[in-house]
Amino acid sequence: MHLNSDDLAFLARLNKSPEGRQLLRLRQAKQAECNEKLRAVTGEEVLRWQGRALAVDEMIADIATAEQKLTRVKPSVTSQTRFDPH
């Protein structure tokens, strides 16, 4: 999924809020749980837990890096071309 600038702005605000930081901690705890399960399961269960771990990891990364990505997406004032009618 491609995150647009509105999505990134939302995630950046979320990451700065107490609720967002709590969500991030919960997802990190879930990631630790997935990693523990991956060490214990075998066969097809490995694939299931790998998928869960990947999804949780992507969510954590989206929240944690949204502000950095947002600053890269927004063009700076100096980089915008100005129209000169003459």
A tleap script that builds the chain and sets N, CA, C and O, in Angstrom:
source leaprc.protein.ff14SB
mol = sequence {
  NMET HIE LEU ASN SER ASP ASP LEU ALA PHE
  LEU ALA ARG LEU ASN LYS SER PRO GLU GLY
  ARG GLN LEU LEU ARG LEU ARG GLN ALA LYS
  GLN ALA GLU CYS ASN GLU LYS LEU ARG ALA
  VAL THR GLY GLU GLU VAL LEU ARG TRP GLN
  GLY ARG ALA LEU ALA VAL ASP GLU MET ILE
  ALA ASP ILE ALA THR ALA GLU GLN LYS LEU
  THR ARG VAL LYS PRO SER VAL THR SER GLN
  THR ARG PHE ASP PRO CHIE
}
set mol.1.N position { 0.840 -1.178 0.000 }
set mol.1.CA position { 0.000 0.000 0.000 }
set mol.1.C position { 0.882 1.236 0.000 }
set mol.1.O position { 1.820 1.346 0.790 }
set mol.2.N position { 0.576 2.150 -0.879 }
set mol.2.CA position { 1.316 3.403 -0.944 }
set mol.2.C position { 0.632 4.435 -0.055 }
set mol.2.O position { -0.569 4.674 -0.183 }
set mol.3.N position { 1.385 5.035 0.829 }
set mol.3.CA position { 0.834 6.057 1.711 }
set mol.3.C position { 0.990 7.424 1.059 }
set mol.3.O position { 2.092 7.813 0.672 }
set mol.4.N position { -0.119 8.151 0.939 }
set mol.4.CA position { -0.040 9.498 0.381 }
set mol.4.C position { 0.304 10.481 1.494 }
set mol.4.O position { 0.443 10.083 2.650 }
set mol.5.N position { 0.441 11.751 1.158 }
set mol.5.CA position { 0.869 12.742 2.151 }
set mol.5.C position { -0.160 12.898 3.275 }
set mol.5.O position { 0.222 13.165 4.415 }
set mol.6.N position { -1.446 12.740 2.984 }
set mol.6.CA position { -2.460 12.800 4.046 }
set mol.6.C position { -2.299 11.637 5.025 }
set mol.6.O position { -2.400 11.815 6.239 }
set mol.7.N position { -2.046 10.438 4.478 }
set mol.7.CA position { -1.819 9.266 5.325 }
set mol.7.C position { -0.590 9.466 6.203 }
set mol.7.O position { -0.616 9.179 7.400 }
set mol.8.N position { 0.486 9.960 5.596 }
set mol.8.CA position { 1.717 10.180 6.345 }
set mol.8.C position { 1.535 11.239 7.424 }
set mol.8.O position { 2.054 11.099 8.532 }
set mol.9.N position { 0.795 12.304 7.098 }
set mol.9.CA position { 0.540 13.351 8.094 }
set mol.9.C position { -0.249 12.787 9.272 }
set mol.9.O position { 0.043 13.103 10.426 }
set mol.10.N position { -1.241 11.961 8.985 }
set mol.10.CA position { -2.021 11.328 10.049 }
set mol.10.C position { -1.130 10.458 10.925 }
set mol.10.O position { -1.180 10.557 12.151 }
set mol.11.N position { -0.315 9.609 10.308 }
set mol.11.CA position { 0.553 8.719 11.072 }
set mol.11.C position { 1.593 9.497 11.876 }
set mol.11.O position { 1.939 9.101 12.989 }
set mol.12.N position { 2.093 10.602 11.318 }
set mol.12.CA position { 3.058 11.432 12.051 }
set mol.12.C position { 2.398 12.050 13.287 }
set mol.12.O position { 2.997 12.080 14.362 }
set mol.13.N position { 1.160 12.546 13.131 }
set mol.13.CA position { 0.431 13.092 14.286 }
set mol.13.C position { 0.148 12.000 15.308 }
set mol.13.O position { 0.285 12.212 16.513 }
set mol.14.N position { -0.243 10.841 14.819 }
set mol.14.CA position { -0.528 9.710 15.696 }
set mol.14.C position { 0.711 9.344 16.512 }
set mol.14.O position { 0.615 9.096 17.714 }
set mol.15.N position { 1.860 9.311 15.867 }
set mol.15.CA position { 3.107 8.941 16.538 }
set mol.15.C position { 3.482 9.938 17.634 }
set mol.15.O position { 4.155 9.572 18.597 }
set mol.16.N position { 3.056 11.183 17.497 }
set mol.16.CA position { 3.375 12.209 18.492 }
set mol.16.C position { 2.398 12.209 19.665 }
set mol.16.O position { 2.688 12.795 20.709 }
set mol.17.N position { 1.263 11.571 19.510 }
set mol.17.CA position { 0.250 11.578 20.564 }
set mol.17.C position { 0.511 10.456 21.571 }
set mol.17.O position { 1.135 9.451 21.228 }
set mol.18.N position { 0.039 10.621 22.811 }
set mol.18.CA position { 0.187 9.540 23.795 }
set mol.18.C position { -0.480 8.240 23.328 }
set mol.18.O position { 0.052 7.150 23.538 }
set mol.19.N position { -1.644 8.370 22.698 }
set mol.19.CA position { -2.340 7.176 22.201 }
set mol.19.C position { -1.541 6.496 21.098 }
set mol.19.O position { -1.481 5.268 21.032 }
set mol.20.N position { -0.939 7.286 20.246 }
set mol.20.CA position { -0.132 6.731 19.164 }
set mol.20.C position { 1.102 6.017 19.682 }
set mol.20.O position { 1.470 4.953 19.185 }
set mol.21.N position { 1.740 6.609 20.687 }
set mol.21.CA position { 2.907 5.954 21.280 }
set mol.21.C position { 2.500 4.654 21.971 }
set mol.21.O position { 3.241 3.671 21.942 }
set mol.22.N position { 1.310 4.655 22.595 }
set mol.22.CA position { 0.807 3.421 23.214 }
set mol.22.C position { 0.532 2.360 22.147 }
set mol.22.O position { 0.861 1.189 22.333 }
set mol.23.N position { -0.065 2.768 21.043 }
set mol.23.CA position { -0.309 1.844 19.937 }
set mol.23.C position { 1.006 1.265 19.430 }
set mol.23.O position { 1.097 0.067 19.159 }
set mol.24.N position { 2.013 2.102 19.303 }
set mol.24.CA position { 3.317 1.642 18.853 }
set mol.24.C position { 3.903 0.623 19.834 }
set mol.24.O position { 4.457 -0.394 19.415 }
set mol.25.N position { 3.785 0.887 21.119 }
set mol.25.CA position { 4.266 -0.075 22.126 }
set mol.25.C position { 3.502 -1.391 22.042 }
set mol.25.O position { 4.095 -2.462 22.167 }
set mol.26.N position { 2.190 -1.316 21.829 }
set mol.26.CA position { 1.393 -2.538 21.691 }
set mol.26.C position { 1.813 -3.340 20.468 }
set mol.26.O position { 1.915 -4.565 20.533 }
set mol.27.N position { 2.055 -2.663 19.366 }
set mol.27.CA position { 2.485 -3.347 18.144 }
set mol.27.C position { 3.880 -3.943 18.318 }
set mol.27.O position { 4.166 -5.018 17.790 }
set mol.28.N position { 4.744 -3.252 19.052 }
set mol.28.CA position { 6.081 -3.785 19.307 }
set mol.28.C position { 6.004 -5.028 20.195 }
set mol.28.O position { 6.776 -5.970 20.017 }
set mol.29.N position { 5.076 -5.028 21.146 }
set mol.29.CA position { 4.871 -6.215 21.983 }
set mol.29.C position { 4.350 -7.372 21.127 }
set mol.29.O position { 4.755 -8.520 21.309 }
set mol.30.N position { 3.448 -7.060 20.195 }
set mol.30.CA position { 2.927 -8.086 19.290 }
set mol.30.C position { 4.046 -8.627 18.405 }
set mol.30.O position { 4.103 -9.824 18.124 }
set mol.31.N position { 4.929 -7.741 17.972 }
set mol.31.CA position { 6.062 -8.169 17.157 }
set mol.31.C position { 6.959 -9.127 17.950 }
set mol.31.O position { 7.419 -10.133 17.410 }
set mol.32.N position { 7.203 -8.821 19.209 }
set mol.32.CA position { 8.007 -9.709 20.058 }
set mol.32.C position { 7.323 -11.067 20.213 }
set mol.32.O position { 7.982 -12.107 20.192 }
set mol.33.N position { 5.991 -11.050 20.370 }
set mol.33.CA position { 5.233 -12.298 20.461 }
set mol.33.C position { 5.385 -13.121 19.184 }
set mol.33.O position { 5.600 -14.332 19.241 }
set mol.34.N position { 5.274 -12.466 18.047 }
set mol.34.CA position { 5.432 -13.161 16.762 }
set mol.34.C position { 6.824 -13.766 16.648 }
set mol.34.O position { 6.974 -14.901 16.195 }
set mol.35.N position { 7.831 -13.024 17.053 }
set mol.35.CA position { 9.204 -13.537 16.980 }
set mol.35.C position { 9.391 -14.748 17.879 }
set mol.35.O position { 10.076 -15.699 17.503 }
set mol.36.N position { 8.786 -14.725 19.068 }
set mol.36.CA position { 8.862 -15.881 19.970 }
set mol.36.C position { 8.161 -17.095 19.360 }
set mol.36.O position { 8.677 -18.211 19.417 }
set mol.37.N position { 6.994 -16.871 18.784 }
set mol.37.CA position { 6.255 -17.975 18.152 }
set mol.37.C position { 7.056 -18.566 17.002 }
set mol.37.O position { 7.076 -19.783 16.816 }
set mol.38.N position { 7.717 -17.707 16.229 }
set mol.38.CA position { 8.502 -18.196 15.088 }
set mol.38.C position { 9.629 -19.128 15.532 }
set mol.38.O position { 10.045 -20.008 14.778 }
set mol.39.N position { 10.109 -18.939 16.728 }
set mol.39.CA position { 11.167 -19.809 17.247 }
set mol.39.C position { 10.620 -21.167 17.695 }
set mol.39.O position { 11.370 -22.136 17.811 }
set mol.40.N position { 9.318 -21.230 17.945 }
set mol.40.CA position { 8.733 -22.445 18.516 }
set mol.40.C position { 7.931 -23.285 17.525 }
set mol.40.O position { 7.775 -24.488 17.732 }
set mol.41.N position { 7.424 -22.682 16.462 }
set mol.41.CA position { 6.537 -23.421 15.563 }
set mol.41.C position { 7.316 -24.081 14.437 }
set mol.41.O position { 8.479 -23.767 14.187 }
set mol.42.N position { 6.630 -25.017 13.758 }
set mol.42.CA position { 7.231 -25.713 12.627 }
set mol.42.C position { 6.220 -25.793 11.490 }
set mol.42.O position { 5.038 -25.498 11.671 }
set mol.43.N position { 6.692 -26.191 10.338 }
set mol.43.CA position { 5.819 -26.438 9.194 }
set mol.43.C position { 5.085 -25.200 8.713 }
set mol.43.O position { 5.650 -24.110 8.633 }
set mol.44.N position { 3.803 -25.397 8.393 }
set mol.44.CA position { 2.989 -24.316 7.856 }
set mol.44.C position { 2.772 -23.187 8.850 }
set mol.44.O position { 2.535 -22.045 8.456 }
set mol.45.N position { 2.851 -23.501 10.127 }
set mol.45.CA position { 2.692 -22.469 11.159 }
set mol.45.C position { 3.761 -21.390 11.019 }
set mol.45.O position { 3.508 -20.225 11.326 }
set mol.46.N position { 4.949 -21.766 10.560 }
set mol.46.CA position { 6.020 -20.790 10.353 }
set mol.46.C position { 5.572 -19.743 9.346 }
set mol.46.O position { 5.771 -18.546 9.555 }
set mol.47.N position { 4.969 -20.194 8.256 }
set mol.47.CA position { 4.515 -19.260 7.227 }
set mol.47.C position { 3.443 -18.309 7.760 }
set mol.47.O position { 3.467 -17.115 7.463 }
set mol.48.N position { 2.524 -18.827 8.531 }
set mol.48.CA position { 1.476 -17.981 9.112 }
set mol.48.C position { 2.067 -16.915 10.027 }
set mol.48.O position { 1.709 -15.740 9.947 }
set mol.49.N position { 2.979 -17.344 10.899 }
set mol.49.CA position { 3.572 -16.395 11.844 }
set mol.49.C position { 4.521 -15.426 11.144 }
set mol.49.O position { 4.667 -14.284 11.581 }
set mol.50.N position { 5.160 -15.859 10.076 }
set mol.50.CA position { 5.994 -14.936 9.307 }
set mol.50.C position { 5.137 -13.833 8.692 }
set mol.50.O position { 5.525 -12.665 8.688 }
set mol.51.N position { 3.976 -14.209 8.175 }
set mol.51.CA position { 3.053 -13.226 7.601 }
set mol.51.C position { 2.574 -12.237 8.649 }
set mol.51.O position { 2.515 -11.034 8.395 }
set mol.52.N position { 2.234 -12.740 9.824 }
set mol.52.CA position { 1.800 -11.851 10.911 }
set mol.52.C position { 2.930 -10.914 11.317 }
set mol.52.O position { 2.720 -9.715 11.498 }
set mol.53.N position { 4.117 -11.465 11.455 }
set mol.53.CA position { 5.266 -10.652 11.868 }
set mol.53.C position { 5.556 -9.561 10.843 }
set mol.53.O position { 5.869 -8.428 11.209 }
set mol.54.N position { 5.454 -9.898 9.576 }
set mol.54.CA position { 5.703 -8.917 8.521 }
set mol.54.C position { 4.678 -7.791 8.555 }
set mol.54.O position { 5.034 -6.620 8.424 }
set mol.55.N position { 3.404 -8.141 8.730 }
set mol.55.CA position { 2.343 -7.125 8.780 }
set mol.55.C position { 2.533 -6.193 9.973 }
set mol.55.O position { 2.373 -4.979 9.844 }
set mol.56.N position { 2.869 -6.751 11.123 }
set mol.56.CA position { 3.088 -5.939 12.324 }
set mol.56.C position { 4.309 -5.045 12.119 }
set mol.56.O position { 4.289 -3.867 12.477 }
set mol.57.N position { 5.362 -5.602 11.546 }
set mol.57.CA position { 6.584 -4.837 11.298 }
set mol.57.C position { 6.320 -3.663 10.362 }
set mol.57.O position { 6.826 -2.563 10.582 }
set mol.58.N position { 5.533 -3.894 9.323 }
set mol.58.CA position { 5.205 -2.824 8.384 }
set mol.58.C position { 4.396 -1.720 9.061 }
set mol.58.O position { 4.614 -0.539 8.790 }
set mol.59.N position { 3.465 -2.094 9.938 }
set mol.59.CA position { 2.675 -1.090 10.645 }
set mol.59.C position { 3.566 -0.249 11.561 }
set mol.59.O position { 3.436 0.974 11.613 }
set mol.60.N position { 4.463 -0.908 12.274 }
set mol.60.CA position { 5.389 -0.192 13.151 }
set mol.60.C position { 6.238 0.780 12.333 }
set mol.60.O position { 6.404 1.937 12.718 }
set mol.61.N position { 6.763 0.319 11.226 }
set mol.61.CA position { 7.604 1.164 10.379 }
set mol.61.C position { 6.809 2.338 9.810 }
set mol.61.O position { 7.314 3.459 9.759 }
set mol.62.N position { 5.575 2.092 9.384 }
set mol.62.CA position { 4.746 3.177 8.846 }
set mol.62.C position { 4.543 4.280 9.881 }
set mol.62.O position { 4.665 5.464 9.570 }
set mol.63.N position { 4.236 3.884 11.105 }
set mol.63.CA position { 4.000 4.873 12.162 }
set mol.63.C position { 5.294 5.578 12.543 }
set mol.63.O position { 5.330 6.804 12.652 }
set mol.64.N position { 6.347 4.811 12.744 }
set mol.64.CA position { 7.599 5.369 13.244 }
set mol.64.C position { 8.323 6.257 12.237 }
set mol.64.O position { 9.051 7.168 12.630 }
set mol.65.N position { 8.131 6.004 10.948 }
set mol.65.CA position { 8.883 6.756 9.941 }
set mol.65.C position { 8.023 7.735 9.140 }
set mol.65.O position { 8.506 8.344 8.185 }
set mol.66.N position { 6.766 7.889 9.518 }
set mol.66.CA position { 5.850 8.737 8.741 }
set mol.66.C position { 6.346 10.173 8.627 }
set mol.66.O position { 6.294 10.761 7.547 }
set mol.67.N position { 6.824 10.740 9.722 }
set mol.67.CA position { 7.261 12.137 9.678 }
set mol.67.C position { 8.461 12.309 8.752 }
set mol.67.O position { 8.526 13.283 8.001 }
set mol.68.N position { 9.398 11.389 8.796 }
set mol.68.CA position { 10.561 11.454 7.902 }
set mol.68.C position { 10.125 11.351 6.447 }
set mol.68.O position { 10.600 12.104 5.596 }
set mol.69.N position { 9.231 10.428 6.167 }
set mol.69.CA position { 8.751 10.265 4.792 }
set mol.69.C position { 7.973 11.491 4.343 }
set mol.69.O position { 8.064 11.897 3.184 }
set mol.70.N position { 7.216 12.077 5.244 }
set mol.70.CA position { 6.417 13.249 4.911 }
set mol.70.C position { 7.314 14.418 4.530 }
set mol.70.O position { 6.999 15.150 3.591 }
set mol.71.N position { 8.407 14.607 5.226 }
set mol.71.CA position { 9.305 15.719 4.898 }
set mol.71.C position { 9.988 15.493 3.557 }
set mol.71.O position { 10.364 16.457 2.889 }
set mol.72.N position { 10.153 14.248 3.154 }
set mol.72.CA position { 10.726 13.966 1.838 }
set mol.72.C position { 9.716 14.166 0.724 }
set mol.72.O position { 10.090 14.467 -0.409 }
set mol.73.N position { 8.424 13.998 1.041 }
set mol.73.CA position { 7.368 14.117 0.036 }
set mol.73.C position { 7.060 15.569 -0.272 }
set mol.73.O position { 6.812 15.918 -1.427 }
set mol.74.N position { 7.071 16.425 0.748 }
set mol.74.CA position { 6.724 17.826 0.557 }
set mol.74.C position { 7.848 18.550 -0.168 }
set mol.74.O position { 8.995 18.497 0.277 }
set mol.75.N position { 7.545 19.226 -1.278 }
set mol.75.CA position { 8.591 19.998 -1.949 }
set mol.75.C position { 8.928 21.250 -1.139 }
set mol.75.O position { 8.045 21.897 -0.577 }
set mol.76.N position { 10.192 21.572 -1.091 }
set mol.76.CA position { 10.585 22.772 -0.364 }
set mol.76.C position { 10.273 24.000 -1.204 }
set mol.76.O position { 10.117 23.908 -2.421 }
set mol.77.N position { 10.184 25.138 -0.552 }
set mol.77.CA position { 9.868 26.383 -1.251 }
set mol.77.C position { 10.959 26.713 -2.245 }
set mol.77.O position { 10.665 27.208 -3.334 }
set mol.78.N position { 12.197 26.457 -1.907 }
set mol.78.CA position { 13.307 26.787 -2.811 }
set mol.78.C position { 13.372 25.871 -4.012 }
set mol.78.O position { 13.944 26.244 -5.036 }
set mol.79.N position { 12.801 24.677 -3.915 }
set mol.79.CA position { 12.867 23.752 -5.044 }
set mol.79.C position { 11.721 23.951 -6.044 }
set mol.79.O position { 11.738 23.376 -7.132 }
set mol.80.N position { 10.742 24.754 -5.677 }
set mol.80.CA position { 9.631 24.984 -6.585 }
set mol.80.C position { 10.044 26.002 -7.653 }
set mol.80.O position { 10.705 26.997 -7.352 }
set mol.81.N position { 9.658 25.748 -8.871 }
set mol.81.CA position { 9.971 26.654 -9.953 }
set mol.81.C position { 9.010 27.833 -9.939 }
set mol.81.O position { 7.804 27.671 -9.758 }
set mol.82.N position { 9.552 28.981 -10.128 }
set mol.82.CA position { 8.711 30.168 -10.171 }
set mol.82.C position { 8.512 30.595 -11.605 }
set mol.82.O position { 9.444 30.585 -12.410 }
set mol.83.N position { 7.312 30.962 -11.910 }
set mol.83.CA position { 6.965 31.397 -13.258 }
set mol.83.C position { 7.367 32.844 -13.447 }
set mol.83.O position { 6.970 33.712 -12.669 }
set mol.84.N position { 8.150 33.105 -14.473 }
set mol.84.CA position { 8.551 34.476 -14.789 }
set mol.84.C position { 7.961 34.817 -16.140 }
set mol.84.O position { 8.403 34.271 -17.151 }
set mol.85.N position { 6.954 35.724 -16.195 }
set mol.85.CA position { 6.269 36.004 -17.445 }
set mol.85.C position { 7.137 36.774 -18.443 }
set mol.85.O position { 6.723 36.901 -19.596 }
set mol.86.N position { 8.300 37.290 -18.083 }
set mol.86.CA position { 9.117 38.104 -19.006 }
set mol.86.C position { 10.201 37.316 -19.634 }
set mol.86.O position { 10.971 37.852 -20.430 }
savepdb mol mol.pdb
quit
